[in-house]
Amino acid sequence: MVIGGVSVKQLTTFTRQFSTLQDAGLPVLRSLRILEHQLKPGVLKNALIDVVEDVESGSTLSEAFGKHPKCFDRLYVNMVKAGEAGGASPPPKLTRTSFDGSLWPFWFTPRTRT
């Protein structure tokens, strides 16, 4: 399933890898740069390039993600924002479990009735 040009699988993979890098103690910007360099050209890679620039310029991660609704929907951005407010290293643990590739698409994507 593709949401705004970014597949659920791609967003899930990004979120898991980002969370793993954060758990390992890497700074947010370094984590974002590593992931951006690993991505194939596309919407998510272009968004991450902009996110890195925004965070370097002083924006919060949630603000930077929020500028790219084709990649990071309101739920995703608000989960990161909640983690920032609570002092958690982004992405929050809730993001890691909610975007596991099965729960998130079931609850938060539009359904077509057949």
N, C-alpha and C positions, 0 to 999 in steps of 0.2 A: 504494500500500500504506500502511495506517495502522498505526502502532505505538503502542498505548496512548493514542489520541486525537490524536496528532501524526503527520501524514503524513511519509513519507520525504522527499518533495519539500520540505515546509515546513522540516524539520530541516536538510536539505542547504542550502537557501537561507539560513537563519539562520546556519549555520556558515560558509558562504562570505562572507557579508556581514560577519560578526563578524571573520573573519580579515582581510578587506580593511581594515576600520577599524583593527584592531590594526597592520597593516603600515603604515598611514598615520600611526601614532604617537599615536592617540587613547588616552586613559586607558580602562581596562576599564569603569569605571562609566559614563562618557560614551557609550561604544560600546553598552553594554547599554541605556541609556536611549533612544538614538536608535532602536535596533532595536525596542524595546518599543513606542515611539510609532508605528512604521510598521506593526506587526502588527494584523491584524483581531482582534476579540474572540474568545477561545477559550482552549484549554488552555495553549498555548505563551505567549501574552501574559500570562495570569495567573501562570504560573510565572516569567516574567521579572520581573514586578513584585516577586514574593517574592525572587528571586535578587538584585535590586538592593538590597532592604532588608537581606538577609543579608550581602552584601558590604560595604555601608555600616557594618554592625554589627561587622565584623571577621572574618567567615568568609572562607575561601578560596573561589575560584570553584568548585573541584571539590566542596567541601562544600556550597555553595549549590545547584549542579546536582544533587548526590546526593540532595537532599531532594525531588526531583521526578522519580521513576522513570518516570512516564507520559510524560515528555518526553525525559529524558536517561537512557538505559540505563547499565548498569554499564560497558560497553565505552567509551562516550562519556565518562563521568565519569573512568574510569581513564586515558584518553588525556589528558584535561585535567590530571589529577593528575600524570602523568608529565612533562608539559610544565612544570608548576609546579616540580617537583623538579629538572628540568634547567635551570631558569632561562629557559625560552622564554616569549615572550608568548603568552598563551592566545588562541585555541586553537592547539595545536601544529601544525606543518606536516603531520604525519602525519594529523591530523584532516582537513585540507583535501583530501588526496589520497584518504583512505579513504572519505570521505563525498561522493564525486563524483556520486552519483545512480545509479551503475551497479555499482561494486565493492561498496559497503557492503550494499545489499539482497541481492546474490547470496550473499555469504559469511556474513552475520550475521542473516538472518531465517529463521524456520521455513519449511520447504517442505511443501506438501501433495502427497502422492503421488497420481497419477492412474492 
